[in-house]
């Protein structure tokens, strides 16, 4: 005997329902929306490429600064270079985050927004990484 309103697990006398336990309705299962699989895969791929290119550039920049310090480069010049590099990184991140909240852009689903932002963020670090590899 089941309670049609609450389901079998909320029926008095059921082994999982203790005496005196209030009966709680079973939450309906939300219908699944169409997937955004392509947008998710594209966003992950674009951001992974961007992150790898940026990580390569950061490592090369750090190695060049370390070699500069070893060869007599002053600490103030090092700080100036690091602040310049950090300023541009913060400026680019602030621009991408501000674009994420533009009213017309917010109408897109989140996976599509992240894919578009990944497509906007990807070319510059990849260009510099390819430039670095080409010598």
C-alpha positions as CSV (number, residue, x, y, z in Angstrom):
1,X,0.0,0.0,0.0
2,X,1.5,3.3,-1.1
3,X,0.4,6.8,-0.6
4,X,0.0,8.2,-4.2
5,X,0.5,11.8,-3.0
6,X,3.8,11.2,-1.3
7,X,5.3,8.1,-2.8
8,X,6.1,4.7,-1.2
9,X,8.9,5.9,1.1
10,X,6.5,8.4,2.9
11,X,3.7,6.0,3.5
12,X,2.9,5.2,7.2
13,X,4.0,1.7,8.0
14,X,6.8,1.7,5.5
15,X,10.1,0.3,7.0
16,X,11.9,3.7,6.4
17,X,9.2,5.8,8.1
18,X,9.4,6.0,11.8
19,X,6.2,6.3,13.8
20,X,5.4,10.0,14.4
21,X,7.7,11.1,11.5
22,X,6.0,13.9,9.5
23,X,5.2,12.9,5.9
24,X,7.1,15.0,3.4
25,X,6.0,15.2,-0.2
26,X,8.6,13.9,-2.7
27,X,10.0,16.7,-4.8
28,X,9.2,16.5,-8.5
29,X,12.1,15.9,-10.8
30,X,12.7,18.9,-13.0
31,X,12.6,18.2,-16.7
32,X,16.0,18.2,-18.3
33,X,16.9,21.1,-20.6
34,X,18.7,20.5,-23.9
35,X,22.4,20.1,-23.3
36,X,25.0,22.6,-24.1
37,X,27.7,19.9,-24.6
38,X,29.4,21.5,-27.6
39,X,29.6,24.9,-25.8
40,X,31.0,23.3,-22.7
41,X,33.6,21.4,-24.6
42,X,34.5,24.4,-26.6
43,X,34.8,26.6,-23.5
44,X,37.0,24.1,-21.7
45,X,39.2,23.6,-24.7
46,X,39.6,27.3,-25.4
47,X,40.3,28.1,-21.7
48,X,42.8,25.2,-21.4
49,X,44.7,26.4,-24.5
50,X,44.7,30.0,-23.1
51,X,45.8,28.9,-19.7
52,X,48.6,26.7,-21.1
53,X,49.9,29.5,-23.3
54,X,49.7,32.0,-20.4
55,X,51.5,29.6,-18.1
56,X,54.3,29.2,-20.7
57,X,54.7,32.9,-21.0
58,X,54.7,33.4,-17.2
59,X,57.4,30.7,-16.8
60,X,59.6,32.2,-19.5
61,X,59.1,35.7,-18.0
62,X,60.0,34.4,-14.6
63,X,63.1,32.7,-15.9
64,X,64.2,35.8,-17.8
65,X,63.7,37.9,-14.6
66,X,65.7,35.4,-12.5
67,X,68.5,35.4,-15.0
68,X,68.5,39.2,-15.0
69,X,68.7,39.2,-11.2
70,X,71.6,36.8,-11.4
71,X,73.4,39.0,-13.9
72,X,73.1,42.2,-11.8
73,X,69.6,43.5,-12.7
74,X,68.4,45.7,-9.9
75,X,65.4,44.9,-7.7
76,X,63.6,48.1,-8.6
77,X,63.8,47.3,-12.3
78,X,62.5,43.8,-11.6
79,X,59.6,45.2,-9.6
80,X,58.8,47.6,-12.4
81,X,58.7,44.7,-14.9
82,X,56.6,42.5,-12.7
83,X,54.1,45.3,-12.0
84,X,53.9,46.1,-15.7
85,X,53.2,42.4,-16.5
86,X,50.7,42.2,-13.6
87,X,49.0,45.4,-14.7
88,X,48.3,44.1,-18.2
89,X,47.1,40.7,-16.8
90,X,44.7,42.4,-14.4
91,X,43.5,44.8,-17.1
92,X,42.7,41.9,-19.5
93,X,41.0,39.9,-16.7
94,X,38.9,43.0,-15.7
95,X,37.9,43.5,-19.3
96,X,36.8,39.9,-19.7
97,X,34.9,39.9,-16.5
98,X,33.1,43.2,-17.3
99,X,32.1,41.7,-20.7
100,X,30.6,38.8,-18.8
101,X,28.1,41.1,-17.2
102,X,27.1,43.2,-20.2
103,X,23.2,43.1,-20.4
104,X,23.0,41.8,-24.0
105,X,25.7,39.2,-23.4
106,X,24.0,38.0,-20.2
107,X,21.0,36.6,-22.1
108,X,23.2,33.8,-23.4
109,X,23.5,30.7,-21.4
110,X,26.6,30.5,-19.2
111,X,28.4,27.8,-21.3
112,X,28.0,29.9,-24.4
113,X,29.3,33.0,-22.6
114,X,32.3,31.2,-21.4
115,X,33.0,29.8,-24.9
116,X,32.8,33.3,-26.4
117,X,35.1,34.7,-23.6
118,X,37.5,31.9,-24.2
119,X,37.6,32.7,-27.9
120,X,38.3,36.3,-27.1
121,X,41.0,35.5,-24.5
122,X,42.8,32.8,-26.5
123,X,44.5,34.6,-29.5
124,X,46.8,37.0,-27.7
125,X,48.6,34.5,-25.3
126,X,48.7,31.9,-28.2
127,X,50.2,34.5,-30.5
128,X,53.0,35.3,-28.0
129,X,53.6,31.6,-27.3
130,X,54.0,30.9,-31.0
131,X,56.2,33.9,-31.3
132,X,58.3,32.6,-28.4
133,X,58.6,29.2,-30.0
134,X,59.5,30.5,-33.5
135,X,62.5,32.3,-32.0
